[in-house]
Amino acid sequence: MTETDRQTGDAVTKGGQVAHLLNENHRRALSSVLRRVELAAWRLEDRITRGEQPDLALTRFTNAPSTDQQAAIVQLTRQLRGEVARLASDYHLEVAEEHVLRSIMGEFTLLWCDLEDSRPQKLSRYGAVNPRLPELLGPRIDRLIDLVLAIDGVASGKQRPQLTQQQSDGSAPER
């Protein structure tokens, strides 16, 4: 790169007129990566500022950052999101919309598929299944499937939110 090219590049960058340096494919690829960076930073900041880790049955959170580390991480995530915002503005990157209800439906549809594959008869793919397993585990997997489908049903509008209270007592949701 010649000195003139460097000076021209610096002038373009300082003037904020850099959007023309990307074609539509570049813009889409850059937007996709920066969107993931922005969401990861937001989730991390939210997790740290929320404070307490949830009490989960199958996940134990260990080695939490110290107070000093937390403060530094929150500051850095805010800087990171600011950099992403400036890049989005400078390069005229398109804002994507995330349909929250569709995201919920998508995630819980995938969970339903995974739960269907966790039925006792399907676990035989991993080795012999105890004959009692279908009667003991089967109904519990069914209950999880019902709850996952209920969440999907509420998110999709196919099920009224008022019905969820009735389902919390173990009755089956409408399908």
N, CA, C and O of each residue as an XYZ file, in Angstrom:
700
protein
N       0.853     -1.172      0.000
C       0.000      0.000      0.000
C       0.896      1.232      0.000
O       1.819      1.348      0.806
N       0.611      2.138     -0.907
C       1.416      3.353     -1.001
C       0.989      4.339      0.071
O      -0.061      4.187      0.695
N       1.821      5.353      0.273
C       1.510      6.382      1.262
C       0.238      7.121      0.885
O      -0.544      7.482      1.765
N       0.011      7.353     -0.402
C      -1.204      8.032     -0.858
C      -2.437      7.192     -0.540
O      -3.453      7.715     -0.082
N      -2.338      5.862     -0.791
C      -3.448      4.977     -0.465
C      -3.745      5.005      1.029
O      -4.904      5.029      1.443
N      -2.679      5.002      1.838
C      -2.853      5.038      3.285
C      -3.537      6.335      3.706
O      -4.446      6.322      4.535
N      -3.097      7.455      3.131
C      -3.683      8.754      3.477
C      -5.142      8.822      3.034
O      -5.990      9.347      3.757
N      -5.433      8.292      1.849
C      -6.804      8.290      1.360
C      -7.673      7.425      2.260
O      -8.790      7.808      2.609
N      -7.156      6.252      2.639
C      -7.889      5.360      3.538
C      -8.150      6.021      4.869
O      -9.255      5.917      5.400
N      -7.146      6.711      5.430
C      -7.323      7.407      6.700
C      -8.369      8.511      6.568
O      -9.193      8.702      7.462
N      -8.333      9.239      5.448
C      -9.292     10.322      5.243
C     -10.706      9.766      5.130
O     -11.651     10.344      5.667
N     -10.850      8.639      4.428
C     -12.167      8.021      4.282
C     -12.683      7.566      5.634
O     -13.843      7.795      5.973
N     -11.812      6.916      6.412
C     -12.216      6.417      7.718
C     -12.586      7.570      8.649
O     -13.600      7.503      9.343
N     -11.775      8.620      8.667
C     -12.057      9.750      9.554
C     -13.327     10.469      9.148
O     -14.038     10.998     10.003
N     -13.621     10.497      7.865
C     -14.827     11.173      7.379
C     -16.078     10.336      7.527
O     -17.185     10.832      7.320
N     -15.918      9.074      7.882
C     -17.073      8.218      8.082
C     -17.684      7.701      6.791
O     -18.758      7.101      6.817
N     -17.041      7.915      5.699
C     -17.576      7.477      4.407
C     -16.960      6.149      3.998
O     -16.228      6.080      3.011
N     -17.247      5.110      4.739
C     -16.643      3.807      4.471
C     -17.653      2.779      3.977
O     -17.268      1.683      3.571
N     -18.905      3.110      4.007
C     -19.934      2.145      3.649
C     -19.746      1.619      2.229
O     -20.046      0.456      1.957
N     -19.258      2.453      1.332
C     -19.098      2.036     -0.063
C     -18.013      0.971     -0.245
O     -17.908      0.373     -1.316
N     -17.217      0.735      0.777
C     -16.157     -0.263      0.679
C     -16.687     -1.695      0.731
O     -15.952     -2.636      0.431
N     -17.928     -1.866      1.101
C     -18.529     -3.195      1.201
C     -19.607     -3.376      0.144
O     -20.404     -2.473     -0.109
N     -19.621     -4.566     -0.474
C     -20.757     -4.887     -1.328
C     -21.829     -5.522     -0.445
O     -21.621     -5.677      0.758
N     -22.971     -5.892     -1.024
C     -24.077     -6.437     -0.229
C     -23.710     -7.742      0.465
O     -24.120     -7.977      1.602
N     -22.940     -8.594     -0.212
C     -22.533     -9.858      0.403
C     -21.604     -9.613      1.583
O     -21.728    -10.268      2.617
N     -20.672     -8.671      1.435
C     -19.780     -8.311      2.545
C     -20.608     -7.802      3.720
O     -20.384     -8.168      4.874
N     -21.566     -6.950      3.390
C     -22.400     -6.327      4.417
C     -23.195     -7.394      5.189
O     -23.280     -7.342      6.416
N     -23.767     -8.347      4.471
C     -24.529     -9.424      5.120
C     -23.635    -10.265      6.027
O     -24.005    -10.584      7.157
N     -22.447    -10.623      5.517
C     -21.528    -11.453      6.310
C     -21.075    -10.706      7.558
O     -21.074    -11.269      8.652
N     -20.693     -9.453      7.402
C     -20.249     -8.655      8.542
C     -21.393     -8.451      9.534
O     -21.188     -8.539     10.745
N     -22.583     -8.182      9.030
C     -23.746     -8.002      9.907
C     -24.007     -9.245     10.735
O     -24.291     -9.156     11.930
N     -23.913    -10.392     10.105
C     -24.183    -11.655     10.797
C     -23.217    -11.866     11.961
O     -23.635    -12.218     13.064
N     -21.943    -11.654     11.713
C     -20.941    -11.837     12.775
C     -21.123    -10.795     13.871
O     -21.094    -11.123     15.057
N     -21.308     -9.553     13.479
C     -21.449     -8.491     14.474
C     -22.729     -8.652     15.290
O     -22.756     -8.298     16.468
N     -23.783     -9.178     14.683
C     -25.020     -9.439     15.413
C     -24.781    -10.489     16.493
O     -25.273    -10.354     17.614
N     -24.030    -11.530     16.159
C     -23.699    -12.567     17.145
C     -22.844    -11.994     18.272
O     -23.046    -12.329     19.439
N     -21.888    -11.128     17.922
C     -21.035    -10.493     18.934
C     -21.891     -9.619     19.846
O     -21.751     -9.666     21.068
N     -22.772     -8.827     19.252
C     -23.630     -7.932     20.025
C     -24.535     -8.721     20.976
O     -24.670     -8.360     22.145
N     -25.147     -9.785     20.485
C     -26.034    -10.591     21.330
C     -25.269    -11.299     22.441
O     -25.748    -11.374     23.573
N     -24.084    -11.819     22.128
C     -23.280    -12.488     23.155
C     -22.874    -11.496     24.248
O     -22.923    -11.820     25.435
N     -22.477    -10.298     23.848
C     -22.092     -9.276     24.829
C     -23.286     -8.884     25.691
O     -23.161     -8.733     26.907
N     -24.440     -8.722     25.059
C     -25.644     -8.362     25.803
C     -26.025     -9.455     26.796
O     -26.345     -9.158     27.947
N     -25.994    -10.730     26.358
C     -26.331    -11.835     27.260
C     -25.351    -11.909     28.431
O     -25.756    -12.139     29.571
N     -24.064    -11.715     28.149
C     -23.057    -11.757     29.205
C     -23.280    -10.619     30.199
O     -23.269    -10.840     31.410
N     -23.480     -9.415     29.697
C     -23.724     -8.271     30.579
C     -24.980     -8.494     31.413
O     -24.991     -8.210     32.611
N     -26.032     -8.997     30.786
C     -27.284     -9.260     31.499
C     -27.071    -10.300     32.590
O     -27.573    -10.153     33.704
N     -26.334    -11.337     32.268
C     -26.080    -12.411     33.232
C     -25.296    -11.900     34.441
O     -25.584    -12.268     35.580
N     -24.311    -11.057     34.182
C     -23.491    -10.530     35.282
C     -24.258     -9.515     36.113
O     -24.193     -9.544     37.341
N     -24.981     -8.620     35.457
C     -25.688     -7.584     36.215
C     -26.882     -8.155     36.971
O     -27.303     -7.586     37.979
N     -27.434     -9.275     36.498
C     -28.530     -9.930     37.206
C     -28.043    -10.488     38.531
O     -28.811    -10.599     39.487
N     -26.769    -10.838     38.584
C     -26.188    -11.277     39.851
C     -26.280    -12.754     40.104
O     -25.386    -13.506     39.715
N     -27.326    -13.183     40.739
C     -27.473    -14.579     41.141
C     -27.605    -15.506     39.952
O     -28.275    -15.205     38.964
N     -26.944    -16.639     40.079
C     -27.094    -17.678     39.074
C     -28.337    -18.487     39.410
O     -28.652    -18.674     40.585
N     -29.042    -18.965     38.406
C     -30.254    -19.746     38.697
C     -29.915    -21.072     39.364
O     -28.831    -21.624     39.177
N     -30.853    -21.561     40.135
C     -30.714    -22.853     40.796
C     -31.315    -23.891     39.856
O     -32.529    -24.091     39.843
N     -30.472    -24.547     39.075
C     -30.931    -25.507     38.075
C     -30.624    -26.930     38.528
O     -29.698    -27.156     39.307
N     -31.396    -27.871     38.041
C     -31.232    -29.269     38.442
C     -30.041    -29.931     37.764
O     -29.364    -30.754     38.380
N     -29.774    -29.587     36.513
C     -28.736    -30.289     35.753
C     -27.527    -29.433     35.392
O     -26.623    -29.888     34.691
N     -27.514    -28.213     35.866
C     -26.382    -27.328     35.580
C     -25.958    -26.649     36.861
O     -26.777    -26.068     37.573
N     -24.685    -26.725     37.145
C     -24.122    -26.044     38.309
C     -23.106    -25.029     37.782
O     -22.188    -25.383     37.043
N     -23.279    -23.794     38.165
C     -22.373    -22.735     37.732
C     -21.251    -22.600     38.757
O     -21.506    -22.449     39.952
N     -20.018    -22.656     38.285
C     -18.869    -22.553     39.180
C     -17.931    -21.460     38.689
O     -18.053    -20.966     37.568
N     -16.996    -21.097     39.551
C     -15.947    -20.138     39.210
C     -16.498    -18.818     38.690
O     -16.063    -18.322     37.651
N     -17.439    -18.262     39.402
C     -18.001    -16.969     39.026
C     -16.908    -15.904     39.091
O     -15.999    -15.992     39.917
N     -16.995    -14.913     38.232
C     -15.993    -13.846     38.274
C     -16.082    -13.057     39.576
O     -17.155    -12.912     40.161
N     -14.935    -12.551     40.014
C     -14.902    -11.711     41.217
C     -15.631    -10.402     40.926
O     -15.973    -10.107     39.781
N     -15.860     -9.628     41.976
C     -16.533     -8.333     41.813
C     -15.758     -7.442     40.861
O     -16.350     -6.777     40.011
N     -14.418     -7.423     41.000
C     -13.589     -6.615     40.094
C     -13.690     -7.122     38.657
O     -13.785     -6.332     37.719
N     -13.670     -8.443     38.492
C     -13.802     -9.015     37.158
C     -15.168     -8.702     36.560
O     -15.282     -8.379     35.377
N     -16.196     -8.802     37.388
C     -17.540     -8.495     36.903
C     -17.628     -7.062     36.397
O     -18.161     -6.809     35.317
N     -17.103     -6.130     37.180
C     -17.139     -4.721     36.780
C     -16.381     -4.515     35.474
O     -16.845     -3.799     34.587
N     -15.214     -5.144     35.360
C     -14.416     -5.007     34.138
C     -15.139     -5.623     32.942
O     -15.145     -5.047     31.854
N     -15.746     -6.786     33.142
C     -16.445     -7.455     32.046
C     -17.638     -6.626     31.585
O     -17.865     -6.483     30.384
N     -18.402     -6.079     32.530
C     -19.550     -5.243     32.157
C     -19.068     -4.027     31.375
O     -19.664     -3.669     30.359
N     -18.009     -3.397     31.832
C     -17.463     -2.230     31.124
C     -17.013     -2.632     29.708
O     -17.282     -1.922     28.739
N     -16.336     -3.760     29.606
C     -15.862     -4.221     28.299
C     -17.013     -4.611     27.372
O     -16.957     -4.339     26.172
N     -18.053     -5.243     27.912
C     -19.185     -5.598     27.052
C     -19.885     -4.353     26.535
O     -20.353     -4.331     25.397
N     -19.961     -3.333     27.346
C     -20.566     -2.073     26.895
C     -19.714     -1.426     25.812
O     -20.243     -0.886     24.840
N     -18.393     -1.481     25.978
C     -17.502     -0.950     24.939
C     -17.646     -1.760     23.652
O     -17.676     -1.208     22.552
N     -17.732     -3.074     23.812
C     -17.879     -3.954     22.658
C     -19.164     -3.636     21.905
O     -19.155     -3.525     20.679
N     -20.257     -3.490     22.626
C     -21.525     -3.153     21.968
C     -21.472     -1.782     21.315
O     -22.083     -1.564     20.269
N     -20.733     -0.846     21.936
C     -20.559      0.475     21.338
C     -19.784      0.404     20.027
O     -20.127      1.078     19.056
N     -18.741     -0.414     20.007
C     -17.969     -0.596     18.772
C     -18.829     -1.215     17.679
O     -18.762     -0.807     16.520
N     -19.625     -2.191     18.050
C     -20.529     -2.813     17.080
C     -21.501     -1.768     16.537
O     -21.752     -1.728     15.332
N     -22.044     -0.933     17.401
C     -22.982      0.107     16.975
C     -22.311      1.094     16.010
O     -22.916      1.505     15.019
N     -21.070      1.467     16.302
C     -20.361      2.389     15.409
C     -20.076      1.743     14.052
O     -20.222      2.385     13.011
N     -19.672      0.482     14.067
C     -19.448     -0.224     12.797
C     -20.745     -0.325     12.002
O     -20.756     -0.106     10.791
N     -21.826     -0.655     12.681
C     -23.121     -0.770     12.000
C     -23.504      0.555     11.349
O     -24.014      0.586     10.229
N     -23.254      1.635     12.059
C     -23.573      2.954     11.526
C     -22.637      3.336     10.377
O     -23.094      3.781      9.324
N     -21.337      3.165     10.578
C     -20.354      3.563      9.557
C     -20.518      2.800      8.252
O     -20.360      3.364      7.169
N     -20.839      1.503      8.361
C     -20.934      0.668      7.164
C     -22.372      0.441      6.717
O     -22.633     -0.378      5.836
N     -23.301      1.168      7.326
C     -24.715      1.105      6.963
C     -25.209     -0.346      6.958
O     -25.832     -0.807      6.002
N     -24.918     -1.032      8.029
C     -25.335     -2.422      8.145
C     -26.816     -2.471      8.500
O     -27.307     -1.689      9.314
N     -27.502     -3.396      7.878
C     -28.938     -3.510      8.065
C     -29.259     -4.105      9.435
O     -28.629     -5.066      9.877
N     -30.227     -3.526     10.076
C     -30.688     -4.022     11.366
C     -31.607     -5.207     11.109
O     -32.546     -5.114     10.319
N     -31.340     -6.300     11.766
C     -32.203     -7.472     11.637
C     -33.219     -7.445     12.757
O     -32.932     -7.002     13.869
N     -34.387     -7.915     12.454
C     -35.418     -8.025     13.474
C     -35.485     -9.466     13.932
O     -35.443    -10.393     13.123
N     -35.590     -9.644     15.233
C     -35.790    -10.982     15.773
C     -37.210    -11.055     16.301
O     -37.578    -10.355     17.244
N     -37.977    -11.889     15.692
C     -39.362    -12.101     16.099
C     -39.314    -12.972     17.352
O     -39.075    -14.176     17.262
N     -39.536    -12.378     18.498
C     -39.345    -13.071     19.764
C     -40.231    -14.313     19.858
O     -39.766    -15.373     20.277
N     -41.479    -14.192     19.479
C     -42.363    -15.353     19.564
C     -41.913    -16.469     18.625
O     -41.976    -17.644     18.987
N     -41.462    -16.116     17.432
C     -40.976    -17.149     16.507
C     -39.705    -17.803     17.039
O     -39.502    -19.004     16.863
N     -38.851    -17.014     17.689
C     -37.648    -17.591     18.300
C     -38.019    -18.594     19.379
O     -37.426    -19.669     19.474
N     -39.002    -18.237     20.189
C     -39.476    -19.151     21.234
C     -40.041    -20.418     20.587
O     -39.716    -21.533     20.995
N     -40.885    -20.233     19.581
C     -41.484    -21.396     18.916
C     -40.413    -22.274     18.284
O     -40.485    -23.499     18.378
N     -39.423    -21.665     17.644
C     -38.352    -22.438     17.023
C     -37.559    -23.245     18.040
O     -37.301    -24.432     17.843
N     -37.178    -22.587     19.126
C     -36.394    -23.274     20.151
C     -37.177    -24.418     20.789
O     -36.631    -25.500     21.008
N     -38.445    -24.182     21.086
C     -39.212    -25.211     21.759
C     -39.677    -26.315     20.802
O     -39.966    -27.428     21.243
N     -39.751    -26.026     19.522
C     -39.998    -27.082     18.546
C     -38.786    -28.009     18.480
O     -38.939    -29.229     18.416
N     -37.585    -27.434     18.496
C     -36.375    -28.262     18.510
C     -36.282    -29.088     19.795
O     -35.882    -30.251     19.766
N     -36.651    -28.482     20.907
C     -36.647    -29.228     22.170
C     -37.651    -30.381     22.134
O     -37.376    -31.463     22.652
N     -38.807    -30.148     21.527
C     -39.799    -31.213     21.382
C     -39.198    -32.377     20.592
O     -39.359    -33.536     20.974
N     -38.505    -32.069     19.490
C     -37.857    -33.124     18.689
C     -36.843    -33.897     19.530
O     -36.795    -35.126     19.475
N     -36.043    -33.185     20.297
C     -35.043    -33.842     21.142
C     -35.699    -34.711     22.212
O     -35.231    -35.814     22.495
N     -36.775    -34.214     22.801
C     -37.486    -34.999     23.813
C     -38.121    -36.244     23.207
O     -38.127    -37.306     23.830
N     -38.652    -36.120     22.006
C     -39.215    -37.299     21.326
C     -38.132    -38.365     21.164
O     -38.411    -39.558     21.284
N     -36.903    -37.940     20.894
C     -35.795    -38.882     20.750
C     -35.289    -39.398     22.096
O     -34.419    -40.267     22.137
N     -35.821    -38.876     23.184
C     -35.421    -39.328     24.519
C     -36.421    -40.299     25.126
O     -36.271    -40.712     26.276
N     -37.426    -40.659     24.369
C     -38.399    -41.638     24.869
C     -37.667    -42.951     25.128
O     -36.709    -43.277     24.427
N     -38.118    -43.710     26.140
C     -37.421    -44.949     26.503
C     -37.171    -45.898     25.325
O     -36.089    -46.477     25.219
N     -38.146    -46.059     24.453
C     -37.956    -46.979     23.335
C     -36.869    -46.497     22.379
O     -36.229    -47.310     21.712
N     -36.657    -45.201     22.305
C     -35.610    -44.679     21.421
C     -34.235    -44.721     22.086
O     -33.209    -44.695     21.406
N     -34.221    -44.785     23.409
C     -32.944    -44.876     24.116
C     -32.257    -46.212     23.856
O     -31.073    -46.370     24.153
N     -32.984    -47.162     23.310
C     -32.383    -48.467     23.007
C     -31.264    -48.335     21.963
O     -30.457    -49.251     21.804
N     -31.213    -47.225     21.268
C     -30.109    -46.976     20.324
C     -28.767    -46.903     21.054
O     -27.709    -47.089     20.453
N     -28.826    -46.633     22.344
C     -27.608    -46.474     23.142
C     -27.318    -47.694     24.007
O     -26.396    -47.677     24.822
N     -28.090    -48.728     23.835
C     -27.896    -49.946     24.605
C     -29.228    -50.507     25.065
O     -30.274    -49.879     24.896
N     -29.178    -51.682     25.642
C     -30.394    -52.348     26.101
C     -31.113    -51.489     27.135
O     -30.485    -50.858     27.985
N     -32.434    -51.477     27.046
C     -33.269    -50.687     27.942
C     -33.941    -51.624     28.937
O     -34.490    -52.658     28.557
N     -33.894    -51.256     30.206
C     -34.576    -52.008     31.252
C     -36.063    -52.059     30.907
O     -36.630    -51.033     30.530
N     -36.707    -53.206     31.022
C     -38.128    -53.337     30.674
C     -39.050    -52.398     31.467
O     -40.136    -52.068     30.992
N     -38.644    -51.974     32.640
C     -39.478    -51.076     33.459
C     -39.348    -49.613     33.036
O     -40.174    -48.780     33.408
N     -38.324    -49.307     32.269
C     -38.071    -47.913     31.911
C     -39.248    -47.251     31.186
O     -39.597    -46.121     31.527
N     -39.872    -47.902     30.207
C     -40.995    -47.236     29.538
C     -42.113    -46.808     30.489
O     -42.671    -45.722     30.330
N     -42.444    -47.635     31.463
C     -43.533    -47.280     32.383
C     -43.113    -46.213     33.389
O     -43.954    -45.450     33.864
N     -41.828    -46.151     33.718
C     -41.370    -45.171     34.706
C     -40.933    -43.852     34.065
O     -41.326    -42.781     34.527
N     -40.133    -43.921     33.021
C     -39.619    -42.707     32.388
C     -40.580    -42.159     31.343
O     -40.680    -40.945     31.160
N     -41.287    -43.055     30.655
C     -42.182    -42.634     29.573
C     -43.147    -41.528     29.946
O     -43.205    -40.515     29.248
N     -43.915    -41.682     31.029
C     -44.871    -40.627     31.402
C     -44.197    -39.297     31.754
O     -44.775    -38.231     31.543
N     -42.996    -39.362     32.282
C     -42.305    -38.119     32.654
C     -41.804    -37.384     31.412
O     -41.837    -36.155     31.349
N     -41.342    -38.149     30.432
C     -40.953    -37.535     29.156
C     -42.200    -36.962     28.478
O     -42.154    -35.876     27.900
N     -43.314    -37.698     28.553
C     -44.581    -37.197     28.009
C     -44.946    -35.858     28.641
O     -45.380    -34.938     27.948
N     -44.769    -35.749     29.960
C     -45.090    -34.504     30.673
C     -44.195    -33.357     30.190
O     -44.668    -32.239     29.983
N     -42.901    -33.642     30.013
C     -42.004    -32.609     29.482
C     -42.430    -32.186     28.085
O     -42.429    -31.000     27.755
N     -42.793    -33.162     27.273
C     -43.248    -32.860     25.906
C     -44.503    -31.999     25.956
O     -44.624    -31.029     25.208
N     -45.436    -32.351     26.835
C     -46.651    -31.547     26.969
C     -46.334    -30.106     27.359
O     -46.931    -29.172     26.823
N     -45.405    -29.924     28.282
C     -45.047    -28.566     28.719
C     -44.337    -27.792     27.614
O     -44.607    -26.608     27.411
N     -43.436    -28.454     26.904
C     -42.730    -27.806     25.796
C     -43.732    -27.400     24.711
O     -43.656    -26.297     24.170
N     -44.667    -28.295     24.400
C     -45.687    -27.979     23.397
C     -46.622    -26.876     23.887
O     -47.110    -26.079     23.086
N     -46.878    -26.822     25.199
C     -47.717    -25.758     25.753
C     -47.035    -24.401     25.589
O     -47.685    -23.416     25.240
N     -45.738    -24.350     25.839
C     -45.000    -23.093     25.651
C     -45.080    -22.681     24.190
O     -45.336    -21.518     23.877
N     -44.858    -23.643     23.294
C     -44.964    -23.364     21.864
C     -46.375    -22.909     21.514
O     -46.551    -21.984     20.721
N     -47.380    -23.556     22.101
C     -48.768    -23.194     21.822
C     -49.110    -21.786     22.275
O     -49.798    -21.055     21.562
N     -48.643    -21.401     23.442
C     -48.888    -20.040     23.929
C     -48.162    -19.038     23.032
O     -48.736    -18.016     22.656
N     -46.897    -19.324     22.687
C     -46.122    -18.414     21.843
C     -46.736    -18.267     20.456
O     -46.696    -17.184     19.872
N     -47.302    -19.344     19.927
C     -47.881    -19.307     18.578
C     -49.298    -18.751     18.569
O     -49.846    -18.454     17.508
N     -49.888    -18.610     19.750
C     -51.254    -18.116     19.826
C     -52.288    -19.221     19.673
O     -53.488    -18.944     19.656
N     -51.848    -20.460     19.561
C     -52.772    -21.588     19.421
C     -53.387    -21.991     20.760
O     -54.399    -22.689     20.805
N     -52.770    -21.549     21.832
C     -53.246    -21.897     23.166
C     -53.356    -20.625     23.981
O     -52.465    -19.777     23.939
N     -54.436    -20.489     24.716
C     -54.634    -19.293     25.535
C     -53.721    -19.326     26.753
O     -53.572    -20.376     27.377
N     -53.112    -18.204     27.103
C     -52.227    -18.166     28.276
C     -52.919    -18.587     29.566
O     -52.257    -19.110     30.462
N     -54.238    -18.377     29.692
C     -54.954    -18.731     30.909
C     -54.934    -20.233     31.153
O     -55.066    -20.673     32.295
N     -54.772    -21.017     30.112
C     -54.779    -22.467     30.269
C     -53.515    -22.984     30.941
O     -53.506    -24.107     31.445
N     -52.466    -22.205     30.958
C     -51.207    -22.690     31.518
C     -51.323    -22.996     32.997
O     -50.655    -23.910     33.481
N     -52.134    -22.276     33.721
C     -52.295    -22.542     35.152
C     -52.926    -23.910     35.373
O     -52.534    -24.641     36.283
N     -53.902    -24.253     34.542
C     -54.530    -25.565     34.654
C     -53.516    -26.670     34.372
O     -53.566    -27.739     34.982
N     -52.604    -26.411     33.454
C     -51.625    -27.424     33.069
C     -50.561    -27.608     34.122
O     -49.923    -28.660     34.164
N     -50.348    -26.631     34.968
C     -49.297    -26.759     35.968
C     -49.638    -27.840     36.993
O     -48.761    -28.313     37.716
N     -50.899    -28.226     37.053
C     -51.280    -29.302     37.980
C     -51.098    -30.687     37.360
O     -51.374    -31.704     37.998
N     -50.629    -30.715     36.105
C     -50.338    -32.017     35.479
C     -51.325    -32.433     34.425
O     -51.126    -33.464     33.782
N     -52.399    -31.665     34.214
C     -53.326    -32.029     33.160
C     -52.725    -31.725     31.796
O     -51.885    -30.833     31.681
N     -53.126    -32.426     30.793
C     -52.532    -32.304     29.457
C     -53.000    -31.020     28.777
O     -54.150    -30.613     28.938
N     -52.104    -30.378     28.015
C     -52.483    -29.174     27.278
C     -53.273    -29.525     26.027
O     -53.244    -30.660     25.551
N     -53.976    -28.531     25.507
C     -54.652    -28.710     24.221
C     -53.602    -28.771     23.131
O     -52.602    -28.054     23.176
N     -53.831    -29.623     22.160
C     -52.879    -29.710     21.044
C     -53.523    -29.272     19.776
O     -52.882    -29.275     18.725
